Amino acid sequence: MKRKVLSKVGKTTNNSDSDFDVLPMLPMFPSGVNRLLRKEMVSTLYEYYLTSDVGEPDEYIDLCDALRSACEQDQFVIRINSGGGLLSSANMIINAINETQAHVHGVIESTAASAATMIFLACHSYSLGEEADMMIHTSSSMYGGKEHEQFSYVMHGRKKIHRMMKERYEGFLTEVELSRILDGVDMWFDREEIEERLENFTEFQKKKFEAELEAFQKEQEDAIEGSASTKLKKKKILPS
């Protein structure tokens, strides 16, 4: 439980010692009495066990709703022991992690494979069990339909998967490794390898965020300058 201590100046009234008017902090207040106010900030720790295949999206509505409803003081621990599953459900969980105000900690209890690795890497911090391992591979699917429908689906899916794999694993995998995986190679990593790669991944994500923030700030500054320049051009100069 987190506590925030606020120091304020108070003045007692004639009613009772506990009844006082809270005044803003001032540099000098000769007749005032400093009072220490303690406010308890309620926080909640959630633990979720992802210990089977990632199933249908409606199985994770409670988890996603809790993530989106959480406040900054809350914490989530997602404990993973899963061989993967539906990418659509993994995407829904990842979206909720990206949107939450809470801190999300991922733990690989034993194995995280396929879509489960994406959920793990989407967390904000990480822990590994003694026998933790990861397996990353490209997607598989069973799609039926007429020939042209299958072709359209495969072409769309290939483009989507390649883009998503690059975004999710960039910084954890090298470009050569990612290329091999997209060509059909399954890659396994033991606990020591995961630890080393997580350090690189965390540093990569930090630099990526800083670069995006800098680009956003520059865009905002350019927009303000552009707006000011436009106003100057529109200003009419009357003859003297």
ChimeraX attribute file (.defattr): number of C-alpha atoms within 10 A of each C-alpha:
attribute: neighborCount
match mode: 1-to-1
recipient: residues
	/A:1	10
	/A:2	10
	/A:3	11
	/A:4	9
	/A:5	10
	/A:6	10
	/A:7	12
	/A:8	15
	/A:9	18
	/A:10	20
	/A:11	15
	/A:12	14
	/A:13	11
	/A:14	7
	/A:15	8
	/A:16	8
	/A:17	9
	/A:18	8
	/A:19	12
	/A:20	14
	/A:21	11
	/A:22	12
	/A:23	11
	/A:24	10
	/A:25	12
	/A:26	9
	/A:27	6
	/A:28	7
	/A:29	11
	/A:30	6
	/A:31	7
	/A:32	13
	/A:33	12
	/A:34	12
	/A:35	13
	/A:36	12
	/A:37	11
	/A:38	11
	/A:39	11
	/A:40	10
	/A:41	10
	/A:42	11
	/A:43	16
	/A:44	14
	/A:45	13
	/A:46	15
	/A:47	14
	/A:48	12
	/A:49	13
	/A:50	20
	/A:51	18
	/A:52	13
	/A:53	15
	/A:54	21
	/A:55	15
	/A:56	13
	/A:57	16
	/A:58	10
	/A:59	11
	/A:60	16
	/A:61	14
	/A:62	9
	/A:63	18
	/A:64	20
	/A:65	13
	/A:66	16
	/A:67	25
	/A:68	16
	/A:69	14
	/A:70	19
	/A:71	16
	/A:72	11
	/A:73	15
	/A:74	20
	/A:75	19
	/A:76	22
	/A:77	19
	/A:78	23
	/A:79	22
	/A:80	27
	/A:81	21
	/A:82	23
	/A:83	19
	/A:84	25
	/A:85	19
	/A:86	18
	/A:87	20
	/A:88	14
	/A:89	20
	/A:90	23
	/A:91	15
	/A:92	17
	/A:93	22
	/A:94	18
	/A:95	16
	/A:96	20
	/A:97	22
	/A:98	16
	/A:99	14
	/A:100	19
	/A:101	17
	/A:102	23
	/A:103	19
	/A:104	24
	/A:105	19
	/A:106	21
	/A:107	22
	/A:108	25
	/A:109	21
	/A:110	18
	/A:111	21
	/A:112	26
	/A:113	23
	/A:114	22
	/A:115	25
	/A:116	29
	/A:117	24
	/A:118	22
	/A:119	25
	/A:120	24
	/A:121	19
	/A:122	21
	/A:123	19
	/A:124	15
	/A:125	15
	/A:126	18
	/A:127	16
	/A:128	19
	/A:129	14
	/A:130	12
	/A:131	12
	/A:132	20
	/A:133	22
	/A:134	22
	/A:135	18
	/A:136	23
	/A:137	20
	/A:138	19
	/A:139	18
	/A:140	9
	/A:141	8
	/A:142	5
	/A:143	10
	/A:144	9
	/A:145	9
	/A:146	8
	/A:147	9
	/A:148	9
	/A:149	11
	/A:150	14
	/A:151	12
	/A:152	10
	/A:153	14
	/A:154	14
	/A:155	10
	/A:156	11
	/A:157	14
	/A:158	14
	/A:159	10
	/A:160	11
	/A:161	15
	/A:162	15
	/A:163	11
	/A:164	13
	/A:165	20
	/A:166	17
	/A:167	10
	/A:168	15
	/A:169	18
	/A:170	15
	/A:171	19
	/A:172	21
	/A:173	18
	/A:174	12
	/A:175	13
	/A:176	9
	/A:177	14
	/A:178	21
	/A:179	15
	/A:180	15
	/A:181	18
	/A:182	18
	/A:183	11
	/A:184	11
	/A:185	14
	/A:186	14
	/A:187	15
	/A:188	13
	/A:189	14
	/A:190	14
	/A:191	17
	/A:192	14
	/A:193	12
	/A:194	18
	/A:195	15
	/A:196	11
	/A:197	16
	/A:198	18
	/A:199	12
	/A:200	15
	/A:201	19
	/A:202	17
	/A:203	13
	/A:204	15
	/A:205	14
	/A:206	12
	/A:207	12
	/A:208	13
	/A:209	12
	/A:210	12
	/A:211	12
	/A:212	12
	/A:213	12
	/A:214	12
	/A:215	12
	/A:216	12
	/A:217	12
	/A:218	12
	/A:219	12
	/A:220	12
	/A:221	12
	/A:222	12
	/A:223	12
	/A:224	12
	/A:225	12
	/A:226	12
	/A:227	11
	/A:228	11
	/A:229	11
	/A:230	11
	/A:231	10
	/A:232	10
	/A:233	8
	/A:234	8
	/A:235	8
	/A:236	7
	/A:237	6
	/A:238	5
	/A:239	4
	/A:240	3
